[in-house]
């Protein structure tokens, strides 16, 4: 028993004594120097209670102080009766049981000294684990109680057995299992045991190879295989077990149908087979589905395919062989390319490309006002009546024994707009035509052209009205209103309407006077032969006109002393032209209506006349056989000489306008007397007596009476 104590001051040695309790056995002691603080007392009895006393002693051997405690010694040393190995990494030890031992410690050491392991065990037998396979070990045992452990027993030698082969199994077919393993060192033989799940029969196989094939097994059945290796000394090693299921049988009785839903699917049904965990259905186009039940659905279902469907069962061993293929045709694909042709206006043709696996096609046609039409055909086209100005939505479906295809391309076709109706053309100016028409369904814009302008667009507008301006006068135009839409295009078949512009304006070349009241107007004739020209002279006294189909016209009965603005017009059935440029016309001044001659002296006369319309100056002359006198004045009187008294003479008066036009006026029946001048009135003339005052040379007045003859005007 080992005792530990604390240091005692000035102690030169320590004495440790062990006295058994309740025993006649003598005490034992041991003495240690003053530098020791721990010591043991040997040759005590195992599993016995002792009083342990420590005395601190001086140099003379006197006890300076002491301390005691009671404790038990360890149990007796056990012995190994048998050691053997049943597993490659452990050895089982059978040992004697000692009184007072609570447990035991098994010690294993390798022969070469590179391994040491102590394993506590509660009783016998005990097992040492974590050993190396097929290796010799020295084994010993120690008993343990609360006081500690005993000394180890004498060693016993024992060897671990061979490890079991590590098995790899597989089932290449539904009636075969292949087993393979790596060689086990020091093994000379292998024993295999095959047991079918649920059966009590066992098949034993011995072999020196490292693989084994088990044939003629049941499909989809689990087999457990035990394997052990034999060493040269005839001992079997570890036993390893692997359970392997064979592949399932091939599925049978496949049924295929189409499943309706959000997307069409192909549902495949089959009968279950023994030993299958899961089933795989696969089409010849690579689509597949899996299920643990008796059916699965392949989605989405592809169109236009001639399917071949197989089902394979599978478990942990692998897949079975495929079932017999089941043929199935899917619904056709929709036509990919659809278009509408309108080779003849009003007759349309929906066309599409041919699709495989199709029995017939159905075309749905819906007009934008709700009218619907259906066409069934085995051809790749379908005709329908298409009215101008409407939009048509067409869609084509293909059918076969599996059902309908998805809808084809949704095609929106708009026919050309209808030609406008109620077209009216009005001449709003000489060279401008206004065209109006009723609005047409489906038109987004109107194009208005005239053929004679080379296709120039005069109007591109959404309103049903257009003005064609900058046209040529006296010309006939073919006007076409073309309705257009963005989707339907333009209707180029609309009928043109013709209308003529106003005649061209003539140009006055000259105005010449034929007589005092007649003038000839000469002008150009730029229009067609059937054109009438109207010449108008407008003055303060009124308007005078003349018409002609030639290039000249006579204006007659124009009053004297007037100015006129002469304008020429061309007239056709369409209307009047614009007026020509104005040419001025002036008639000669009128002659004064009255002329009075007063004898101032025997050789001098005072000629007085009334004002003349249109005259601004006058040239007056007196003509007689005995002489002539004249004057040019702006007034309406003139004092003239050189007329001898008692002479007959005539008065000639020339009225001159501001522009130089002249009128010759002659007055007859005048004679000179000494103090009186008179006009001999013709017969049947009205005589008026006038009183006038004349101033003579001086300031006195003389009152004289003259007889004035008013001749006609």
C-alpha positions as CSV (number, residue, x, y, z in Angstrom):
1,X,0.0,0.0,0.0
2,X,1.4,3.4,-0.9
3,X,1.0,6.4,1.4
4,X,1.5,10.1,0.7
5,X,2.0,12.8,3.5
6,X,2.8,16.4,4.0
7,X,6.2,17.7,5.1
8,X,6.8,18.0,8.9
9,X,9.2,20.7,10.2
10,X,12.6,19.5,11.5
11,X,11.7,15.8,10.8
12,X,14.8,13.8,9.9
13,X,12.9,10.6,8.9
14,X,9.4,9.2,8.5
15,X,8.1,5.8,9.6
16,X,5.2,4.2,7.9
17,X,3.4,1.2,9.6
18,X,0.5,-0.9,8.4
19,X,-1.6,-2.7,11.0
20,X,-4.4,-5.0,9.9
21,X,-7.9,-4.5,11.4
22,X,-9.7,-7.5,12.9
23,X,-6.7,-9.7,12.2
24,X,-4.0,-11.4,14.3
25,X,-1.5,-10.7,11.5
26,X,1.5,-8.7,12.7
27,X,2.1,-5.2,11.6
28,X,4.6,-4.2,8.9
29,X,6.5,-1.0,8.6
30,X,9.0,0.9,6.4
31,X,11.2,3.9,7.3
32,X,12.1,6.8,4.8
33,X,14.4,9.8,5.0
34,X,13.3,13.3,5.8
35,X,13.2,14.2,2.1
36,X,10.5,11.7,1.2
37,X,6.8,12.5,1.2
38,X,5.5,9.2,-0.2
39,X,6.3,5.6,0.4
40,X,5.0,2.0,0.2
41,X,4.6,-0.9,2.6
42,X,4.9,-4.3,0.9
43,X,4.0,-7.9,1.7
44,X,0.6,-7.1,2.9
45,X,-2.4,-9.4,2.5
46,X,-4.7,-8.7,-0.5
47,X,-8.2,-7.3,0.0
48,X,-7.5,-6.5,3.7
49,X,-8.3,-3.4,5.8
50,X,-5.1,-1.7,7.3
51,X,-4.5,1.2,9.6
52,X,-1.8,3.2,8.0
53,X,0.3,5.4,10.4
54,X,3.0,8.0,9.5
55,X,5.4,9.1,12.3
56,X,7.7,12.1,11.9
57,X,11.0,11.4,13.8
58,X,14.0,13.5,14.9
59,X,17.6,12.6,14.7
60,X,17.3,10.6,18.0
61,X,14.4,8.6,16.8
62,X,11.8,10.4,18.9
63,X,8.4,10.8,17.4
64,X,7.7,14.5,16.7
65,X,4.2,14.0,15.2
66,X,2.0,11.3,13.6
67,X,-1.1,10.8,11.4
68,X,-3.3,7.8,10.6
69,X,-5.9,6.6,8.0
70,X,-7.6,3.3,7.2
71,X,-7.7,1.8,3.7
72,X,-8.0,-1.6,1.9
73,X,-5.4,-3.4,-0.2
74,X,-6.1,-4.4,-3.8
75,X,-7.6,-7.8,-4.5
76,X,-5.5,-10.9,-5.4
77,X,-4.0,-11.4,-8.8
78,X,-6.5,-13.3,-11.1
79,X,-5.4,-15.9,-13.7
80,X,-6.5,-16.5,-17.4
81,X,-8.1,-19.9,-17.9
82,X,-8.8,-19.5,-21.7
83,X,-8.3,-17.0,-24.5
84,X,-9.8,-17.3,-28.0
85,X,-10.8,-15.2,-31.0
86,X,-14.1,-15.3,-32.8
87,X,-13.8,-12.1,-34.7
88,X,-10.8,-10.8,-36.5
89,X,-10.5,-7.6,-34.4
90,X,-11.1,-9.0,-30.9
91,X,-10.1,-11.8,-28.4
92,X,-12.3,-13.1,-25.7
93,X,-10.6,-14.0,-22.3
94,X,-12.0,-16.3,-19.6
95,X,-10.4,-15.6,-16.1
96,X,-10.7,-16.5,-12.4
97,X,-12.8,-14.3,-10.2
98,X,-11.1,-12.9,-7.1
99,X,-12.7,-12.0,-3.8
100,X,-13.2,-8.3,-3.3
101,X,-12.6,-7.5,-6.9
102,X,-15.1,-5.1,-8.4
103,X,-13.9,-5.4,-12.0
104,X,-11.0,-6.5,-14.1
105,X,-8.6,-5.0,-16.6
106,X,-7.5,-7.0,-19.6
107,X,-4.1,-6.1,-21.1
108,X,-3.1,-6.9,-24.6
109,X,0.4,-6.5,-26.0
110,X,1.8,-7.4,-29.4
111,X,4.7,-9.7,-29.6
112,X,6.9,-7.0,-31.2
113,X,6.0,-4.4,-28.6
114,X,4.3,-1.9,-30.9
115,X,0.8,-2.3,-29.4
116,X,-0.4,-1.9,-25.8
117,X,-4.1,-1.8,-24.8
118,X,-5.9,-2.1,-21.5
119,X,-9.6,-2.9,-21.5
120,X,-11.8,-2.8,-18.4
121,X,-14.3,-5.7,-18.1
122,X,-16.9,-6.2,-15.3
123,X,-16.5,-10.0,-15.1
124,X,-15.5,-13.1,-16.9
125,X,-15.4,-13.6,-19.9
126,X,-14.1,-10.2,-21.2
127,X,-13.3,-9.1,-24.7
128,X,-10.4,-7.1,-26.0
129,X,-11.3,-5.1,-29.1
130,X,-9.6,-2.9,-31.6
131,X,-7.1,-5.6,-32.5
132,X,-5.6,-6.4,-35.8
133,X,-6.8,-9.4,-37.8
134,X,-4.8,-12.6,-37.8
135,X,-2.2,-11.3,-35.2
136,X,-0.6,-12.9,-32.1
137,X,-1.1,-11.0,-28.8
138,X,0.1,-11.5,-25.1
139,X,-2.8,-11.2,-22.8
140,X,-2.9,-10.7,-19.0
141,X,-5.5,-9.7,-16.4
142,X,-5.7,-7.5,-13.2
143,X,-8.4,-7.4,-10.6
144,X,-9.7,-4.0,-9.4
145,X,-11.4,-2.8,-6.2
146,X,-11.8,0.6,-4.6
147,X,-8.2,0.5,-3.4
148,X,-6.8,0.0,-6.9
149,X,-5.7,-2.8,-9.2
150,X,-3.7,-6.0,-8.6
151,X,-0.5,-7.0,-10.3
152,X,-1.0,-8.5,-13.8
153,X,-1.4,-12.2,-14.2
154,X,1.0,-14.4,-16.1
155,X,0.6,-13.7,-19.9
156,X,-1.3,-16.0,-22.2
157,X,-0.7,-15.9,-26.0
158,X,-3.7,-15.9,-28.5
159,X,-4.2,-15.0,-32.2
160,X,-7.1,-13.1,-33.9
161,X,-8.9,-14.9,-36.7
162,X,-9.0,-13.9,-40.4
163,X,-11.3,-11.0,-41.5
164,X,-14.3,-11.8,-43.5
165,X,-14.3,-11.1,-47.2
166,X,-15.8,-7.7,-48.3
167,X,-18.6,-8.6,-50.6
168,X,-19.9,-6.7,-53.6
169,X,-23.1,-8.0,-55.1
170,X,-25.1,-7.1,-58.2
171,X,-27.9,-8.5,-60.3
172,X,-27.1,-8.3,-64.1
173,X,-30.4,-9.9,-64.9
174,X,-33.7,-10.8,-63.2
175,X,-32.5,-14.4,-62.5
176,X,-28.8,-13.9,-61.7
177,X,-26.7,-12.5,-58.8
178,X,-23.0,-11.9,-59.1
179,X,-20.8,-11.9,-56.0
180,X,-17.2,-10.6,-55.9
181,X,-14.7,-9.8,-53.1
182,X,-11.1,-8.9,-52.6
183,X,-8.7,-11.7,-51.6
184,X,-8.3,-12.0,-47.8
185,X,-4.6,-12.4,-46.6
186,X,-3.7,-15.8,-45.3
187,X,-7.1,-17.3,-46.5
188,X,-7.0,-20.6,-48.3
189,X,-10.7,-21.2,-48.8
190,X,-14.0,-19.3,-48.8
191,X,-17.4,-20.7,-47.7
192,X,-20.6,-19.1,-49.1
193,X,-24.2,-19.6,-47.9
194,X,-27.2,-18.6,-50.1
195,X,-30.5,-18.1,-48.4
196,X,-33.7,-16.9,-50.2
197,X,-35.8,-14.3,-48.3
198,X,-38.7,-16.1,-46.7
199,X,-37.3,-19.5,-47.2
200,X,-35.5,-21.8,-44.8
201,X,-33.4,-23.6,-47.3
202,X,-29.7,-22.9,-47.5
203,X,-27.2,-23.5,-50.3
204,X,-23.6,-23.9,-49.3
205,X,-20.7,-23.2,-51.7
206,X,-16.9,-23.5,-51.1
207,X,-14.5,-21.9,-53.4
208,X,-11.0,-20.6,-53.7
209,X,-11.9,-18.0,-56.2
210,X,-12.8,-14.4,-55.4
211,X,-16.2,-14.3,-57.2
212,X,-19.3,-16.5,-57.6
213,X,-22.3,-16.4,-59.9
214,X,-25.7,-17.6,-58.6
215,X,-28.0,-18.5,-61.5
216,X,-31.6,-19.6,-62.0
217,X,-32.9,-17.4,-59.3
218,X,-36.3,-15.9,-59.0
219,X,-36.9,-12.4,-60.5
220,X,-37.5,-9.6,-58.0
221,X,-36.5,-11.7,-55.0
222,X,-34.1,-10.9,-52.2
223,X,-31.3,-13.3,-51.4
224,X,-28.9,-13.1,-48.5
225,X,-25.3,-14.5,-48.9
226,X,-23.0,-15.2,-45.9
227,X,-19.2,-15.5,-46.6
228,X,-16.3,-16.5,-44.4
229,X,-12.6,-17.2,-45.0
230,X,-10.6,-20.2,-43.7
231,X,-7.0,-19.8,-42.5
232,X,-4.2,-22.4,-42.8
233,X,-4.7,-23.5,-39.2
234,X,-8.3,-24.5,-40.1
235,X,-10.1,-21.6,-38.3
236,X,-12.8,-19.6,-40.0
237,X,-12.7,-15.9,-39.8
238,X,-15.3,-13.2,-39.7
239,X,-18.6,-13.9,-41.3
240,X,-19.9,-11.1,-43.7
241,X,-23.4,-11.1,-45.1
242,X,-24.8,-9.2,-48.1
243,X,-28.5,-9.2,-49.2
244,X,-29.2,-8.7,-52.9
245,X,-32.4,-8.5,-54.8
246,X,-32.7,-9.7,-58.3
247,X,-34.0,-7.4,-61.0
248,X,-37.8,-7.3,-61.4
249,X,-39.6,-9.2,-64.2
250,X,-40.4,-7.3,-67.5
251,X,-43.7,-5.3,-67.2
252,X,-46.6,-6.4,-69.4
253,X,-50.0,-5.3,-70.6
254,X,-49.3,-1.7,-71.5
255,X,-52.2,0.6,-72.2
256,X,-51.8,4.2,-73.6
257,X,-54.3,7.0,-73.5
258,X,-54.4,10.8,-73.7
259,X,-55.1,12.7,-70.5
260,X,-57.0,16.0,-70.7
261,X,-55.8,18.9,-68.4
262,X,-54.1,22.2,-68.5
263,X,-51.7,20.5,-70.9
264,X,-52.3,17.3,-72.8
265,X,-50.5,14.3,-71.5
266,X,-49.8,10.7,-72.5
267,X,-51.0,8.3,-69.7
268,X,-49.3,4.9,-69.7
269,X,-50.7,2.0,-67.6
270,X,-49.1,-1.3,-66.8
271,X,-49.4,-4.3,-64.5
272,X,-47.2,-4.5,-61.4
273,X,-44.4,-7.0,-61.2
274,X,-42.8,-8.7,-58.2
275,X,-39.9,-6.9,-56.6
276,X,-40.2,-3.6,-58.5
277,X,-39.7,-0.4,-56.5
278,X,-40.3,2.1,-59.4
279,X,-41.3,2.0,-63.0
280,X,-40.0,4.0,-66.0
281,X,-42.0,4.7,-69.1
282,X,-40.2,6.0,-72.1
283,X,-41.2,7.0,-75.6
284,X,-39.2,6.5,-78.7
285,X,-38.7,10.3,-78.8
286,X,-36.9,10.4,-75.5
287,X,-39.8,11.6,-73.3
288,X,-40.2,9.6,-70.0
289,X,-42.0,9.5,-66.7
290,X,-41.6,7.5,-63.5
291,X,-44.0,6.2,-60.9
292,X,-44.2,3.7,-58.1
293,X,-47.9,3.0,-59.0
294,X,-49.3,1.4,-62.0
295,X,-49.3,4.4,-64.3
296,X,-47.5,7.7,-65.1
297,X,-48.2,10.7,-67.3
298,X,-45.8,12.2,-69.9
299,X,-46.3,15.9,-70.3
300,X,-46.3,17.9,-72.3
301,X,-47.5,15.6,-75.1
302,X,-45.6,16.5,-78.2
303,X,-47.6,16.8,-81.4
304,X,-47.2,15.0,-84.7
305,X,-45.3,12.0,-83.5
306,X,-45.6,8.3,-84.1
307,X,-44.7,7.0,-80.6
308,X,-43.4,3.7,-79.5
309,X,-43.8,3.3,-75.7
310,X,-42.0,0.9,-73.4
311,X,-42.1,0.3,-69.6
312,X,-39.2,-0.8,-67.5
313,X,-39.4,-1.9,-63.8
314,X,-36.5,-1.2,-61.5
315,X,-35.4,-2.0,-58.0
316,X,-32.1,-1.5,-56.1
317,X,-30.5,-4.2,-58.4
318,X,-31.3,-2.2,-61.5
319,X,-33.8,-2.1,-64.3
320,X,-35.7,-5.0,-65.8
321,X,-35.8,-5.6,-69.5
322,X,-38.2,-3.4,-71.5
323,X,-41.8,-4.4,-72.0
324,X,-43.1,-5.0,-75.5
325,X,-43.4,-1.6,-77.3
326,X,-46.8,-0.1,-77.6
327,X,-47.5,2.0,-80.7
328,X,-49.3,5.4,-80.4
329,X,-49.8,8.4,-82.7
330,X,-50.1,11.8,-81.0
331,X,-52.4,14.6,-82.2
332,X,-51.1,16.5,-85.2
333,X,-49.1,19.7,-84.9
334,X,-50.8,23.0,-85.9
335,X,-49.9,24.4,-89.3
336,X,-46.8,26.5,-88.8
337,X,-47.2,28.8,-91.8
338,X,-50.6,30.3,-92.6
339,X,-51.4,33.1,-95.0
340,X,-54.4,34.7,-96.9
341,X,-54.5,35.3,-100.6
342,X,-57.0,37.6,-102.3
343,X,-56.3,37.1,-106.0
344,X,-59.8,38.3,-106.9
345,X,-61.4,41.1,-105.0
346,X,-64.0,39.7,-102.6
347,X,-62.8,36.1,-102.8
348,X,-60.1,35.1,-100.3
349,X,-58.2,31.9,-99.8
350,X,-56.6,30.7,-96.5
351,X,-53.6,28.6,-97.2
352,X,-51.2,26.6,-95.0
353,X,-48.3,24.1,-95.2
354,X,-49.1,20.4,-95.0
355,X,-48.7,18.7,-91.7
356,X,-47.8,15.0,-91.2
357,X,-50.2,12.5,-89.5
358,X,-53.3,14.7,-90.4
359,X,-56.7,13.3,-91.6
360,X,-58.4,16.7,-92.2
361,X,-58.3,20.4,-91.3
362,X,-60.8,22.8,-89.9
363,X,-60.6,26.5,-90.5
364,X,-62.5,29.0,-88.4
365,X,-63.1,32.4,-89.9
366,X,-64.5,35.3,-87.9
367,X,-65.3,38.8,-89.3
368,X,-64.8,41.8,-87.1
369,X,-68.6,42.3,-86.9
370,X,-69.1,38.9,-85.4
371,X,-70.0,36.8,-88.5
372,X,-68.4,33.4,-88.3
373,X,-67.7,30.7,-90.9
374,X,-66.2,27.2,-90.6
375,X,-64.5,25.3,-93.4
376,X,-63.5,21.5,-93.3
377,X,-61.1,20.2,-95.9
378,X,-58.5,17.6,-96.5
379,X,-56.7,20.1,-98.7
380,X,-54.3,22.8,-97.5
381,X,-56.5,25.7,-98.4
382,X,-60.0,27.0,-97.7
383,X,-61.9,29.8,-99.6
384,X,-64.3,32.3,-98.1
385,X,-66.0,35.5,-99.2
386,X,-64.2,38.5,-98.0
387,X,-66.0,41.9,-98.2
388,X,-64.0,45.0,-98.6
389,X,-63.4,47.1,-95.5
390,X,-63.6,44.2,-93.0
391,X,-61.0,42.4,-90.9
392,X,-61.0,38.6,-90.7
393,X,-59.4,36.4,-88.0
394,X,-58.6,32.9,-89.2
395,X,-57.2,29.9,-87.4
396,X,-56.6,26.4,-88.6
397,X,-56.8,23.1,-86.6
398,X,-55.5,19.8,-87.8
399,X,-57.2,16.5,-86.8
400,X,-56.3,12.8,-86.7
401,X,-57.4,9.8,-84.7
402,X,-55.7,11.1,-81.5
403,X,-57.6,14.4,-81.6
404,X,-57.2,18.0,-82.5
405,X,-54.0,19.9,-82.8
406,X,-53.4,23.1,-80.8
407,X,-54.7,26.1,-82.7
408,X,-52.5,27.3,-85.6
409,X,-51.3,30.7,-86.1
410,X,-54.0,33.3,-85.4
411,X,-54.0,35.3,-88.6
412,X,-55.6,38.7,-88.8
413,X,-56.3,39.7,-92.4
414,X,-57.9,43.0,-93.4
415,X,-59.3,43.4,-96.9
416,X,-58.7,46.6,-98.9
417,X,-61.1,49.4,-98.0
418,X,-64.2,49.9,-100.1
419,X,-64.3,52.6,-102.7
420,X,-66.0,55.8,-101.5
421,X,-69.5,56.5,-102.6
422,X,-71.5,59.7,-103.2
423,X,-68.5,61.5,-104.7
424,X,-69.1,65.1,-105.7
425,X,-66.8,67.4,-107.6
426,X,-67.3,71.1,-107.5
427,X,-65.3,73.9,-109.1
428,X,-64.6,76.3,-106.3
429,X,-62.2,78.5,-108.3
430,X,-61.1,78.6,-111.9
431,X,-58.3,76.1,-111.3
432,X,-59.4,74.4,-108.0
433,X,-61.7,71.3,-107.7
434,X,-63.2,70.4,-104.4
435,X,-64.0,66.7,-104.1
436,X,-66.3,65.4,-101.3
437,X,-67.5,61.8,-100.6
438,X,-69.1,59.7,-97.9
439,X,-66.8,58.1,-95.3
440,X,-66.0,54.4,-95.9
441,X,-65.7,51.6,-93.3
442,X,-62.2,50.5,-92.5
443,X,-60.4,53.5,-94.0
444,X,-57.6,55.1,-92.1
445,X,-56.6,57.6,-94.8
446,X,-57.7,58.8,-98.3
447,X,-55.3,59.5,-101.2
448,X,-56.7,61.8,-103.9
449,X,-55.0,62.0,-107.2
450,X,-55.6,63.3,-110.7
451,X,-54.5,61.1,-113.6
452,X,-53.4,64.1,-115.7
453,X,-51.0,65.2,-112.9
454,X,-48.9,62.1,-113.3
455,X,-50.0,60.5,-110.0
456,X,-49.1,63.4,-107.8
457,X,-50.8,63.1,-104.4
458,X,-52.9,66.2,-103.9
459,X,-54.5,65.1,-100.6
460,X,-53.5,62.5,-98.0
461,X,-56.0,62.9,-95.2
462,X,-58.4,61.2,-92.9
463,X,-61.3,63.6,-93.8
464,X,-63.6,62.8,-96.8
465,X,-62.8,66.0,-98.6
466,X,-60.0,67.2,-100.8
467,X,-59.2,70.3,-102.9
468,X,-57.2,69.8,-106.1
469,X,-55.5,73.1,-106.7
470,X,-52.8,74.4,-109.1
471,X,-54.6,72.7,-112.0
472,X,-54.6,73.9,-115.6
473,X,-57.5,76.0,-116.8
474,X,-59.9,74.7,-119.5
475,X,-58.7,71.1,-118.9
476,X,-60.6,67.9,-118.1
477,X,-59.3,65.9,-115.1
478,X,-59.9,62.2,-114.1
479,X,-60.0,62.4,-110.3
480,X,-59.5,59.2,-108.2
481,X,-60.1,58.8,-104.5
482,X,-58.1,55.9,-103.1
483,X,-59.0,54.6,-99.7
484,X,-56.2,53.1,-97.6
485,X,-55.6,51.3,-94.4
486,X,-52.4,50.2,-92.7
487,X,-53.4,46.5,-92.6
488,X,-55.5,46.2,-95.8
489,X,-53.4,48.5,-98.0
490,X,-54.9,50.8,-100.7
491,X,-57.8,50.0,-103.0
492,X,-56.4,50.8,-106.5
493,X,-59.6,49.7,-108.3
494,X,-61.8,52.7,-107.6
495,X,-63.4,54.3,-110.6
496,X,-62.2,57.8,-111.6
497,X,-64.6,60.7,-112.1
498,X,-64.0,63.5,-114.6
499,X,-64.5,67.2,-114.2
500,X,-63.4,70.3,-116.2
501,X,-61.7,73.4,-114.8
502,X,-62.9,76.9,-115.7
503,X,-61.8,78.4,-119.1
504,X,-58.5,80.2,-119.3
505,X,-58.5,84.0,-119.1
506,X,-58.2,85.8,-122.5
507,X,-55.8,88.7,-123.0
508,X,-56.9,91.9,-124.6
509,X,-54.5,92.8,-127.4
510,X,-56.0,96.1,-128.5
511,X,-59.0,98.4,-128.5
512,X,-59.6,100.4,-131.7
513,X,-62.3,103.0,-132.4
514,X,-64.5,102.4,-135.4
515,X,-66.8,105.5,-134.9
516,X,-67.5,108.0,-132.2
517,X,-69.6,105.4,-130.3
518,X,-68.2,102.0,-131.6
519,X,-65.0,100.3,-130.7
520,X,-63.4,96.9,-131.8
521,X,-61.8,94.9,-129.0
522,X,-59.1,92.3,-130.1
523,X,-58.1,89.5,-127.7
524,X,-56.5,86.1,-127.5
525,X,-58.6,82.9,-127.5
526,X,-56.7,80.3,-125.4
527,X,-59.5,77.9,-124.9
528,X,-61.3,75.2,-127.0
529,X,-63.3,76.2,-130.1
530,X,-66.7,76.2,-128.5
531,X,-65.7,78.8,-126.0
532,X,-67.7,82.1,-125.8
533,X,-65.9,85.3,-125.0
534,X,-67.6,88.1,-123.2
535,X,-66.2,91.7,-123.4
536,X,-67.4,94.2,-120.8
537,X,-66.8,98.0,-120.7
538,X,-67.7,99.4,-117.3
539,X,-68.0,103.2,-116.9
540,X,-69.8,105.8,-114.8
541,X,-72.8,105.9,-117.1
542,X,-73.2,102.1,-117.2
543,X,-71.9,98.8,-118.6
544,X,-71.7,97.8,-122.2
545,X,-71.0,94.2,-123.4
546,X,-70.5,92.2,-126.4
547,X,-70.0,88.4,-127.0
548,X,-68.2,86.5,-129.7
549,X,-66.8,83.0,-130.5
550,X,-63.9,84.6,-132.4
551,X,-61.0,86.7,-131.3
552,X,-62.7,90.1,-131.6
553,X,-65.8,91.8,-130.4
554,X,-67.6,95.1,-131.2
555,X,-68.7,97.5,-128.4
556,X,-71.3,99.9,-129.8
557,X,-73.4,102.9,-128.6
558,X,-70.8,104.1,-126.2
559,X,-71.8,107.6,-125.0
560,X,-69.3,110.5,-125.6
561,X,-67.1,111.9,-122.9
562,X,-66.8,108.7,-120.8
563,X,-63.9,106.5,-119.8
564,X,-64.4,102.7,-119.5
565,X,-62.5,99.7,-118.1
566,X,-62.6,97.0,-120.7
567,X,-62.4,93.4,-119.5
568,X,-62.7,90.1,-121.4
569,X,-64.0,86.8,-120.0
570,X,-64.1,83.2,-121.4
571,X,-67.4,81.3,-120.9
572,X,-67.9,77.5,-121.2
573,X,-70.5,75.1,-119.7
574,X,-68.3,74.8,-116.6
575,X,-68.4,78.5,-115.9
576,X,-66.6,81.8,-116.4
577,X,-62.8,82.3,-116.5
578,X,-61.0,84.9,-114.4
579,X,-61.2,88.4,-116.0
580,X,-58.4,89.5,-118.3
581,X,-56.3,92.4,-117.4
582,X,-58.2,95.7,-117.7
583,X,-57.7,97.7,-120.8
584,X,-58.8,101.4,-120.5
585,X,-61.2,102.9,-123.2
586,X,-62.1,106.5,-123.5
587,X,-64.7,108.0,-125.9
588,X,-64.3,111.4,-127.4
589,X,-65.6,114.4,-125.4
590,X,-69.1,115.6,-126.1
591,X,-69.8,118.7,-128.2
592,X,-71.1,121.7,-126.2
593,X,-74.9,121.8,-126.5
594,X,-75.0,125.6,-127.0
595,X,-72.8,128.1,-128.6
596,X,-73.3,131.9,-128.4
597,X,-71.4,134.5,-130.4
598,X,-71.7,138.2,-129.2
599,X,-70.4,141.0,-131.4
600,X,-68.2,143.1,-129.2
601,X,-67.0,145.4,-132.0
602,X,-67.4,145.3,-135.7
603,X,-64.3,143.1,-136.0
604,X,-64.3,141.3,-132.7
605,X,-66.7,138.7,-131.3
606,X,-67.0,137.0,-127.9
607,X,-67.8,133.3,-128.4
608,X,-69.4,131.5,-125.4
609,X,-70.4,127.8,-125.2
610,X,-71.8,125.5,-122.6
611,X,-69.5,123.0,-120.9
612,X,-69.0,119.7,-122.7
613,X,-68.8,116.3,-121.0
614,X,-65.3,114.9,-121.1
615,X,-63.6,118.0,-122.4
616,X,-60.9,119.8,-120.5
617,X,-59.8,122.3,-123.2
618,X,-61.3,123.7,-126.4
619,X,-60.0,124.9,-129.7
620,X,-62.5,127.3,-131.2
621,X,-62.4,128.7,-134.8
622,X,-64.5,131.1,-136.8
623,X,-64.4,130.5,-140.5
624,X,-65.8,132.9,-143.2
625,X,-64.9,133.7,-146.8
626,X,-63.4,136.9,-145.6
627,X,-61.2,135.6,-142.9
628,X,-60.6,133.1,-140.1
629,X,-60.0,133.4,-136.3
630,X,-59.2,130.7,-133.6
631,X,-58.3,130.4,-130.0
632,X,-57.3,127.5,-127.6
633,X,-58.6,127.8,-124.1
634,X,-59.5,126.0,-121.0
635,X,-62.5,128.2,-120.5
636,X,-65.9,128.0,-122.1
637,X,-65.6,131.4,-123.8
638,X,-63.1,133.0,-126.1
639,X,-62.7,136.6,-127.5
640,X,-61.9,136.5,-131.2
641,X,-61.2,139.1,-133.9
642,X,-60.6,139.3,-137.6
643,X,-64.2,138.8,-138.6
644,X,-65.5,141.6,-140.8
645,X,-68.9,142.9,-140.0
646,X,-71.7,141.9,-142.1
647,X,-70.1,138.6,-142.9
648,X,-71.6,135.1,-142.7
649,X,-69.4,132.5,-140.9
650,X,-69.5,129.1,-139.1
651,X,-68.2,128.2,-135.7
652,X,-66.0,125.1,-135.4
653,X,-65.2,123.9,-131.9
654,X,-62.8,121.1,-131.1
655,X,-63.4,119.5,-127.6
656,X,-60.2,118.0,-126.2
657,X,-60.1,115.5,-123.2
658,X,-57.3,115.3,-120.7
659,X,-55.8,112.3,-122.5
660,X,-55.9,114.1,-125.9
661,X,-59.0,112.6,-127.3
662,X,-60.8,115.2,-129.6
663,X,-64.3,115.7,-130.9
664,X,-65.0,118.0,-133.9
665,X,-68.1,120.2,-133.4
666,X,-69.5,122.5,-136.1
667,X,-72.1,125.2,-135.8
668,X,-73.5,127.0,-138.9
669,X,-75.6,130.2,-139.5
670,X,-73.7,133.0,-137.8
671,X,-73.2,136.5,-139.3
672,X,-71.6,139.6,-138.1
673,X,-73.6,142.9,-137.8
674,X,-72.7,146.2,-136.4
675,X,-74.1,146.0,-133.0
676,X,-76.0,142.8,-132.8
677,X,-75.3,139.3,-133.5
678,X,-78.1,136.8,-133.8
679,X,-78.6,133.3,-134.7
680,X,-81.3,132.7,-137.3
681,X,-83.2,129.9,-135.8
682,X,-84.4,127.1,-138.0
683,X,-88.0,126.4,-138.3
684,X,-89.8,124.7,-135.5
685,X,-87.2,125.5,-132.9
686,X,-88.0,126.6,-129.5
687,X,-87.0,130.1,-128.7
688,X,-86.1,131.3,-125.2
689,X,-85.5,134.9,-124.3
690,X,-82.5,135.4,-122.0
691,X,-81.4,138.6,-120.2
692,X,-77.8,139.1,-119.6
693,X,-75.7,141.9,-118.4
694,X,-72.5,142.8,-120.3
695,X,-69.8,145.1,-119.0
696,X,-68.6,147.6,-121.5
697,X,-65.3,149.3,-121.3
698,X,-66.5,151.8,-118.7
699,X,-68.2,151.4,-115.4
700,X,-71.7,151.9,-116.8
701,X,-73.9,149.0,-117.6
702,X,-76.0,148.5,-120.7
703,X,-78.9,146.2,-120.7
704,X,-79.3,144.2,-123.9
705,X,-81.6,141.5,-125.1
706,X,-80.5,138.6,-127.0
707,X,-82.5,135.8,-128.6
708,X,-80.8,132.5,-127.9
709,X,-81.6,129.5,-130.0
710,X,-81.4,126.2,-128.4
711,X,-81.1,123.7,-131.3
712,X,-82.1,120.3,-130.2
713,X,-79.6,119.7,-127.4
